[in-house]
Amino acid sequence: MSEMECFDTFFRELAYFYSLGATFAHKPGSEMSKEDESHDKAERWQIQHVLFPAMRHYLQPPKSLLDRDVVQIASLHDLYKVFERC
């Protein structure tokens, strides 16, 4: 399997993971059951505390991917500069 195919399948699975699933399909005004709320909370915890730290630590995308597909939309350092003046 080539590196390109590996990233393609990884990003497809990642997109599928973040796509709106059944737990997020409820209407904004409707109530969620306790079981759905618990599942939703567990899912969000797992994303925040397991998936993102693992990606930050282990994912090293190729330079071509960074040049073409990944765009920095904000810099924490620059945001602090902006809000320092307020």
CYANA upper distance limits for C-alpha pairs under 8 A (distance plus 0.5 A):
  1 MET  CA      5 GLU  CA      6.89
  1 MET  CA      6 CYS  CA      7.21
  2 SER  CA      6 CYS  CA      6.81
  3 GLU  CA      7 PHE  CA      6.81
  4 MET  CA      8 ASP  CA      6.59
  5 GLU  CA      9 THR  CA      6.67
  6 CYS  CA     10 PHE  CA      6.58
  7 PHE  CA     11 PHE  CA      6.43
  8 ASP  CA     12 ARG  CA      6.65
  9 THR  CA     13 GLU  CA      6.68
 10 PHE  CA     14 LEU  CA      6.62
 11 PHE  CA     15 ALA  CA      6.49
 12 ARG  CA     16 TYR  CA      6.65
 13 GLU  CA     17 PHE  CA      6.52
 14 LEU  CA     18 TYR  CA      6.84
 15 ALA  CA     19 SER  CA      6.49
 20 LEU  CA     24 PHE  CA      6.24
 20 LEU  CA     25 ALA  CA      7.33
 21 GLY  CA     25 ALA  CA      6.87
 22 ALA  CA     26 HIS  CA      8.27
 23 THR  CA     36 ASP  CA      6.99
 23 THR  CA     39 HIS  CA      8.34
 23 THR  CA     40 ASP  CA      7.10
 26 HIS  CA     30 SER  CA      7.24
 26 HIS  CA     32 MET  CA      7.84
 32 MET  CA     36 ASP  CA      6.52
 32 MET  CA     37 GLU  CA      6.69
 33 SER  CA     37 GLU  CA      6.71
 34 LYS  CA     38 SER  CA      6.57
 35 GLU  CA     39 HIS  CA      6.63
 36 ASP  CA     40 ASP  CA      6.47
 37 GLU  CA     41 LYS  CA      6.55
 38 SER  CA     42 ALA  CA      6.65
 39 HIS  CA     43 GLU  CA      6.59
 40 ASP  CA     44 ARG  CA      6.70
 41 LYS  CA     45 TRP  CA      6.66
 42 ALA  CA     46 GLN  CA      6.64
 43 GLU  CA     47 ILE  CA      6.76
 44 ARG  CA     48 GLN  CA      6.65
 45 TRP  CA     49 HIS  CA      6.31
 45 TRP  CA     50 VAL  CA      8.23
 46 GLN  CA     50 VAL  CA      5.64
 46 GLN  CA     51 LEU  CA      6.99
 47 ILE  CA     51 LEU  CA      5.34
 47 ILE  CA     52 PHE  CA      6.66
 48 GLN  CA     52 PHE  CA      6.21
 48 GLN  CA     53 PRO  CA      7.99
 49 HIS  CA     53 PRO  CA      6.85
 50 VAL  CA     54 ALA  CA      6.63
 51 LEU  CA     55 MET  CA      6.63
 52 PHE  CA     56 ARG  CA      6.55
 53 PRO  CA     57 HIS  CA      6.60
 54 ALA  CA     58 TYR  CA      6.33
 54 ALA  CA     59 LEU  CA      8.12
 55 MET  CA     59 LEU  CA      5.48
 61 PRO  CA     65 LEU  CA      6.92
 61 PRO  CA     66 LEU  CA      7.52
 62 PRO  CA     66 LEU  CA      7.25
 63 LYS  CA     67 ASP  CA      6.70
 64 SER  CA     68 ARG  CA      6.64
 65 LEU  CA     69 ASP  CA      5.89
 65 LEU  CA     70 VAL  CA      7.17
 66 LEU  CA     70 VAL  CA      5.44
 66 LEU  CA     71 VAL  CA      8.07
 74 ALA  CA     78 ASP  CA      8.11
 74 ALA  CA     79 LEU  CA      7.90
 75 SER  CA     79 LEU  CA      6.68
 76 LEU  CA     80 TYR  CA      6.71
 77 HIS  CA     81 LYS  CA      7.06
 78 ASP  CA     82 VAL  CA      6.92
 79 LEU  CA     83 PHE  CA      6.73
 80 TYR  CA     84 GLU  CA      6.31
 81 LYS  CA     85 ARG  CA      7.44
 82 VAL  CA     86 CYS  CA      7.85
